[in-house]
Amino acid sequence: IASEIPVALVWDILDTLVIPENTLGRLAKQDDIPQKARFITGGISPDHCRWISRFQIQRGTSDPHNYKSLADCFRTIFRNEGIYGFYKGILPPILAETPKRAVKFFTFEQYKKLLSLTGLSAGLALSVAGLGSGLTEALVVNPFEVVKVGLQANRDSFQVQPSTFAQARNIINADGFGLRGLNKGLTSTLGRHGVFNMIYFGFYFNVKDAIPASQDPTLEFLRKFAIGLASGTISSCVNIPFDVAKSRIQAPQPIPGEIKYRTCFQTMGLVYREEGYLALYKGLIPKIMRLGPGGAVMLLVYEYVSGWLNKNW
């Protein structure tokens, strides 16, 4: 089926929704599909959403920086920090994105091949392969997340706050590379990516196989997009408590010099006791807005580009 979908349709939709046209123009010629395929398969993901971190690190209504709503968060950041305040911490995800996605999809395929040699059912093997790819991906991305969250938690103006490399240097000088330094919150990151990818890949491929395919290329594209959208949305809803715990651990602690949030499940329990269970779902709406359609696009590109490469290479 993948080989029957017009590749040009994928490029048109992606150029409109995801990547500026001049960016692709600089990377490859319009007819150079293999170069585009490699770049997009490894690199597409709208992964920078600064207000998610801001929601997740605020500590209930007692927090003096508490945001009342998503709109209030937008207004406050713009008023206090300017337009550049929305782009704090953008460099770490840019640096991490291509290797992160390359690891995600490459390891998923490798785990899937290994699990095909076991007695696991095909459906379960897809979920387990997704879990393995998520855990591997987390090892790559966690240091970048520590730097990103530290920058995003900084409420100074964009011109005053430290640069990405200065922030990384400060973390290393103060706490080193270990679990209190550049790899702080690793367990939460493992949980976040492991759970997300387990559901993301498992749900998408199992449901896609269960729903009959359409012979119409456009309807088939929309069928897969809808399943991918549901996959990204459900995965985001299930893994967000790990995301909240990760942000709390990696952000500056409430009282300087005192570590309040130490481990993944200790942080979840503490947030639940002090702020209620809804606090474990802070930032859910902007996360769904980002990873629902973004996750669908990423899976579609992965499928269609892989199908094209397998057919033509």
Protein Blocks (a to p, Z undefined) as FASTA:
>chain_A
ZZmpcfklmmmmmmmmmmcfklmmmmpcfklmmlmmmmmmmmgccfbcfklmmmmmpgcj
klmkbcfbfklmmmmmmmmnojmlmmgoklmmmmmmmmmmmmmmmmmmmmmmmmmmmmbd
fklmmmmmmmmmmmmmmmmmmmmmmmmmmmmmpmcdfklmccfklmmmmmmmmnojblml
mmgoklmmmmmmmmmmmmmmmmmmmmmmmpccdfblklmmmmmmmmmmmmmmmmmmmmmm
mmmmmmmmmmccfbghiafblbfmlmmmmmmmmnojklmmgoklmmmmmmmmmmmmmmmm
mmmmmmmmmmmZZ
